[in-house]
Amino acid sequence: MGHLPAISRAKGLEVTCLVDVDEKKARDLAHVYGIGRIQRDANGIGKIADAAIVAVPHHLHAEMALKLLSEGLDLLVEKPLAPTVQECTAICEEAERNKRILAVGHIRRFYPHVKVAQWIIRSGMLGELRSFEACEGNVFNWPVTTGFQFSRERAGGVLMDTGPHTLDLLRLWFGELGVVSYRDDALGGVEANSEIVLQTKSGVKGRIELSRTRDLSNILTVYGSNASAVLGLRDNIVQLMGSDGQPVFSGGAATAVHGRPIHRGFSDLFVEQLEDFRNAVGRRGTPTSTGKDATEVIRLIRACVDRRQPLEYPWETPIGS
């Protein structure tokens, strides 16, 4: 949905082949984007391409990534890197063994305010950090053609879908995190609502709420002894509040960096991600989001699953208890 339009705008990239088991879809996309070759499988891709984007359903990421890395391709793998820590680790080890670049599609790292937010949280300007709260969610509206998104075994629910984005930003901003508790409404199926309590290495606790059934604020609020900060999880929002609760600064990120306009829309993030990947491949350097970053996110998600408890609802609590 995002990669092909972005490649047509990104500099120094050319699509040599489109791989999809749905041949009609592949032909239609190849026609729209001027791609000269399509395949049903990835056999022989290493002979005609230098790098690949892996955007198959994530329960197939490990199988596809390991094959392509062994053929000598650098990879940009959509998030989540893989459903388990073991699979993520195997992908990272295969990339190191073959000296390949491995980037992961934690695309929100390319929002302009992300580094500003990291500086605000880590600089001490808020004073002693007391707590944080992140609320992210919307009524599910992603266009789908199959029931994959609602398969517990293959896709997981909101924790594996939205969770990697939220948890990746929280790890970037706060550093190492541990799971204190986790609750959701899965009841044997896929969860649509989740509540996580996390703790930083220094002992600061925070509550995270994820939802596929409600439109939430999509912001992170960080409370400190001197001030608090409201930061966007999906948008360029930075707001600082004094100890009296009054705003001392409010605004989005700058409209340009070194004279270059930034982020007129979500598709611009894909362009920046692809150019970051291209630069990492060209200089054999480190991409903005690495396989190791993605593995730690999955480690948090699996820790949540291991601690899974049902969400508590008011109508389920006996009166007087």
Helices and strands as residue ranges (DSSP letters): H 3-7, E 18-19, H 23-33, E 38-39, G 45-47, E 51-54, G 58-60, H 61-70, E 74-78, H 85-97, E 102-105, G 107-110, H 113-123, E 129-137, G 148-150, H 158-161, H 163-174, E 177-184, E 193-200, E 205-211, E 219-224, E 227-232, E 238-242, E 247-251, E 256-257, E 260-261, H 267-283, H 291-306, E 308-310, G 314-316
